[in-house]
Amino acid sequence: MDKSFIINQLAEEREKYFHSVAPPIIQTSNFAYPTVDEFTHAIKHEKDEHIYTRGNNPTVSILAQKIAALEGAEDCLMVGSGAAAITNSVMSQLKAGDQIISVKNPYTWANHLFTKILPRFDVETIFVDGKDVFNFENAINPKTRLIYLESPNSWTFELQDLEQIAILAKKHGIVTVIDNSYCTALCQQPIKYGIDLVIYSATKYYNGHSDVVAGAICGSKEMITQIFHNEFMTFGNILAPQNAWLMIRSLRTLAVRLKQSSESTLKIIDFLKRSPLIEEVIYPFLSDNSQYNLAQKQMTMPMGMFTVRLKCRDMVKLKQFCEKLQYFLIAVSWGGYESLIMPKCAFVAEDDENVNLVRFYIGLEDADVLIEDIENALKVFDTV
Ligand SMILES: *Cc1c(COP(=O)(O)O)cnc(C)c1O
């Protein structure tokens, strides 16, 4: 199924809503049935029918069907945040005594789940350098139940070989989960490589307008149905119909937004690589990156976020640089229309080895304008 059809047509049953081109927001908590028998039937098939919006809602379903199809997955559950996608998917696979193998430095709240919450339920997590498949192989033991991936992660952009890890996991009967937020399905389709569950912070590229927090879990019909009847219905962290509607609207422009962000990023990195004030650009799609070949194999295009290591380590000057940027807002998150920076100096002391890292997200502004902005801000280092 081609992506344009998925984004513009799939799951839109216009004859059901006055042939309107844009789908309606079905803003309701519950659904009524004319007869007891129809009600009984719907309750028995809650996953596919409409009973209550904590389970299913028609506006949310349109979005879920589109995300599943883009992913090449049999099914998808939309949830209220990326964090909910992490907790619902991970916890659905575990019981007391199990062990997780996770990539080092996963997303902050995945890390919190692994190190603070799951140990209370006797689930332990081993963290490994995901660049080498052997590290996963060495960590596997009879308790290993789940392998957690993030390829690339969103600060240092290390990749994992998805195909090799999926083969290894299948051999040992271990479930694989990947946070694919950085790539989206347009850049990387982990299910194709044999990964079981693909999760998203849909707040980022999928929504793309910095106005909705959302998450998605994609996988086989069997696994998603299992999660639906258990964690999803119980934890209750659903996506509201209004937010699903905004996301359907956002999806219409996903491909053009990614293209613009990607093209601008390459231009900006090209400028940064030539600056004597910059020590290093950390980005998978650079020919001098040790994982460049793997990036080219697994990812179909360069994406819009990278980290820069500045030469200067002076806290005052680093802050001045960040504040002098006019177009790059100082903020968490990424994937929206607006360019952002996340400076490490906001979180660490001056003597930290990473104090000079600044993460850049490239939004939809004109690339030349962004380059000019960076060039101007870099002037604060001229006197170093
Ligand atoms: C933001 C983010 C999350 C969490 O998503 P929310 O929608 O903020 O809950 C998870 N993983 C990655 C890589 C993220 O960037």
The ligand as a Gaussian input file, in Angstrom:
#p B3LYP/6-31G(d) Opt

LIG

0 1
 C        9.936000      12.442000      23.808000
 C       10.389000      11.050000      23.719000
 C        9.730000      10.016000      24.398000
 C        8.562000      10.271000      25.326000
 O        7.470000      10.717000      24.629000
 P        6.296000      11.634000      25.253000
 O        5.370000      11.746000      24.112000
 O        6.951000      12.902000      25.674000
 O        5.739000      10.898000      26.426000
 C       10.172000       8.722000      24.197000
 N       11.230000       8.453000      23.425000
 C       11.902000       9.418000      22.773000
 C       13.055000       9.044000      21.907000
 C       11.512000      10.745000      22.899000
 O       12.192000      11.698000      22.260000

